[in-house]
Amino acid sequence: MTDPYIVFGAPDIREEDIAEVVASLRTGWLGTGPKVMAFEQAFARYKNVGEHHVAAVNSCTAALHVSMIAANLDPGAEVITTPLTFCATVNAIIHAGLTPVLADVDARTQCIDPAAIEAAITPRTQAIIPVHFAGHPCEMDRIMAIAQKHGLVVIEDCAHAIETEYRGRKAGTFGSFGCFSFYVTKNVTTGEGGMILARSEPHIARAKVLALHGMSRDAWRRFSDSGFKHYQVVECGFKYNMMDLQAAVGLHQLARVEQCWSRRQSIWRQYQNAFSDLEIGRPCDPDPDVRHGHHLYTVRIDSARCGIDRDAFIDRLHGLGIGTGVHYLSLAEHPYYRQRYGWQPQQWPVARSIGRETASLPLSSKLSDDETHFVIEGVRRVVDGDRRG
Ligand SMILES: *Cc1c(COP(=O)(O)O)cnc(C)c1O
């Protein structure tokens, strides 16, 4: 086999991204500066919000952490989220001094089930973190109604959902906060990076202070009109700022966001059509009132139906030169959370079975038509070839 290995989640980096990084290096301005500001403005425009509603940070994990602190929740308050997410969602809750509580997902959309959220609410619940899984939006009308009824803060984990819309409204603009990721494998990348979108300007102002050591950017104005600018530390913050080197990549990535989305949509649809006759579970087609972010294309490999289990499926594809991902093992499968919170996977049975059966196929906008067909043929061979002998 002479085909090169198809890496899962390959970033789509172009010459203009590279040139912008080199230009940053030549100016000597590497840290937070004009390119971060331009990236924030471009992101705000993309989301149709004012520039004082966004703050760039160095990861989505940081965005979630800072949002939860800026939301002023009581220490130890319960925060409801999904067991079918990256560990960072729950780790950020814990780092913010809060208590994670899981609510199972809907088997069709694989997003958190609003009925399960309601069932998990206690007098200690103060927030909900819905995750727009794979780029499919959560049922935000029902979630916002529940939040309103119980007085809960909503923080959207939009790590998969830059382009996602629900009933004509963009992901990240429903809750008090929306948190985005520009990690290597995400739809828009800066290598590492994140963005906070907040409905209220004071929330973003606080988030910016928290993300840079708790240093106030405008306290100095009270002391001096000219000359040396003193900063003032107004709370114990974090080192979560984005660098111009990162924003340099992000500026061009964001300019191509719709073009790359169209390419991923095309690959996603090719997979969806190509696998319709196979004994594998396919993702749900998005409803007409939903704009899918097409971050992941996930299949379910039930060994009783496919004659092969998920891990063997992944190994066989790997042998053919096709990289895959697992999004995600249910959080309750991990020893840390089991020990600390007593979680058992069977408490969230839908997430448990998805986590044990799911595999994500390559969906980078960099994939050529030949590579897309190669993945399709590989999956057909692994699933159907065995059956035919
Ligand atoms: C990637 C991811 C994160 C964390 O993003 P980072 O930018 O790597 O911190 C959080 N939540 C979900 C659902 C993710 O996929």
The ligand as an SDF file (V2000), in Angstrom:
LIG
                    3D

 15 15  0  0  0  0  0  0  0  0999 V2000
  -11.7550   20.2230   22.4220 C   0  0  0  0  0  0  0  0  0  0  0  0
  -12.8600   20.3340   23.4160 C   0  0  0  0  0  0  0  0  0  0  0  0
  -12.7360   21.0930   24.5910 C   0  0  0  0  0  0  0  0  0  0  0  0
  -11.4430   21.6950   25.0310 C   0  0  0  0  0  0  0  0  0  0  0  0
  -10.9140   22.5730   24.0990 O   0  0  0  0  0  0  0  0  0  0  0  0
   -9.4160   23.0910   24.2850 P   0  0  0  0  0  0  0  0  0  0  0  0
   -9.3640   24.2970   23.3850 O   0  0  0  0  0  0  0  0  0  0  0  0
   -8.5130   22.0030   23.8340 O   0  0  0  0  0  0  0  0  0  0  0  0
   -9.2170   23.4430   25.7030 O   0  0  0  0  0  0  0  0  0  0  0  0
  -13.8320   21.2360   25.4140 C   0  0  0  0  0  0  0  0  0  0  0  0
  -15.0030   20.6480   25.1170 N   0  0  0  0  0  0  0  0  0  0  0  0
  -15.1580   19.8820   24.0170 C   0  0  0  0  0  0  0  0  0  0  0  0
  -16.4920   19.2800   23.7300 C   0  0  0  0  0  0  0  0  0  0  0  0
  -14.0880   19.7020   23.1460 C   0  0  0  0  0  0  0  0  0  0  0  0
  -14.2250   18.9140   22.0630 O   0  0  0  0  0  0  0  0  0  0  0  0
  1  2  1  0
  2  3  1  0
  2 14  2  0
  3  4  1  0
  3 10  2  0
  4  5  1  0
  5  6  1  0
  6  7  2  0
  6  8  1  0
  6  9  1  0
 10 11  1  0
 11 12  2  0
 12 13  1  0
 12 14  1  0
 14 15  1  0
M  END
$$$$
